[in-house]
Amino acid sequence: MKATIWHNPRCTKSREALAILQATPDVEIEIIEYLKAPPTRQTLKRLFATAGITIRQGMRWTENASKGLDAAGDEALLNAIERAPILIERPIVETEKGVRICRPADRVREIL
C-alpha cells in the first residue's frame, strides 16, 4: 500500500503519524514536506473533499497567519494557505482507503 504524508518535521503529531506509517509492514511512504513543496489549490480541495472536511476544517487556526480570516470564504482561505502553507492542518495522510488529518496521530490507522 502507498501512503502519502504531507509532513512538517517540526510537528510532534506529524512525526508520530510518520512513525506509525514507518512501523506498518508493506507501506510505501511518500513524504512531502509541505512547507517546502506546498500542495496546489486543486490538491488541497481534493484532499479535503476526500477527507470529508471543509477548507475551514483543514486549516490550522492557531497560526498568526490565520488572523482576520474568521469570516473569509473558501477562496480567500485558499489564497491565505497559498501565501502561508503553515496554515494547513497537519499531518495529512492519504492512502487508497482515504484521507485523514491525523490529529491525533493514531487516526492514520483508520486508512491503513
N, C-alpha and C positions, 0 to 999 in steps of 0.2 A: 504494500500500500504506500502511496505517496502522501506526504503531509507537507504543506507549505505553512511556515510560520512567519508572520510579519512581526519582527523581533526588535526589541530595544535591549541591548546587553546591560544597560544600567538599571533596568527594571527587575525587581525581585520576582514578580509574578511571571514575567516573560522568561526569566532564567529557569523558574520552576517548571513552567509548561514545556520548555525545551528539554529539560532533564527527563520529564516523563516520556516525551517522544523518543529521546535517545535510549531510554531503558526498555522501550517496547520493541520486541523482535519483529523483524520483517517490515520495518517502516523506513522508507527512503525519505529523508528530510531535506527540504529546500528551505534555507534560512535567508530571509530578506530583511536586511536592516533598513527599516522603512524611513529612518531619519536620513539615511544616505541615498536611498532609492525609493522615494515615495510612490505609492500606488497612484494610478491615474484616477480621475473622477469616475470614469466608467468602471474601473476595477472596484473602487470603493462602493459604488452603487450596487454592483453585482454581489460583492461580499456581504454588505448589509442586508440586501434583499434575501440572499440565500440563508443568512442567519436569522431572518425574520424580525429584524430590528430596523428602526428608523435611523436616518443620518444623525439625528439628535442623540439617539441612544448609543450611537457608535462613537460619540465624542467624549473626550476627556475634559470635563468641566472644571477641574482643579487647576488647570494651567492658566497663567496670566493672559495668554493669547485668546482665551475664551471670554474675557471681559467685554461686555457690551453686546454679546451675541444672544442674550436670553430670548429676544423676540424675533430673531432672524429666521428666515425661511430656509428651505433646503439648499437652494443655490448659493445663498450667502454663506451658509455653513460650509459648503464645499469649497467656496472661494477662500474662506479662512483656513481650512485644512490644507489647501494648496500652498498658501503662504506660510503656514506653520504646521508641518506634519506631526509635531508633538501633540497636536490636538486629537490624534487618532487614539481611541482607547486601545489598550494593549493587554496581552498579545492577541492577535487574531490568528487562528489556525484553521486551515482548510484541508479537508480530505474528501475522498469520493463520497463520504457519508454526510457531509455538510460543513458548515462554518460555525465557529464559536468564538466569542470573545472570552478568553479563558481567565476570568476573574470570578471565582478562584481558579487557580491553575488546574485543579482536578477536572474542570469542565472539559478539558481536552479528551478525557476518556470517553465522553459521550459520542465522539466521532471517530473512535479507533476501532 
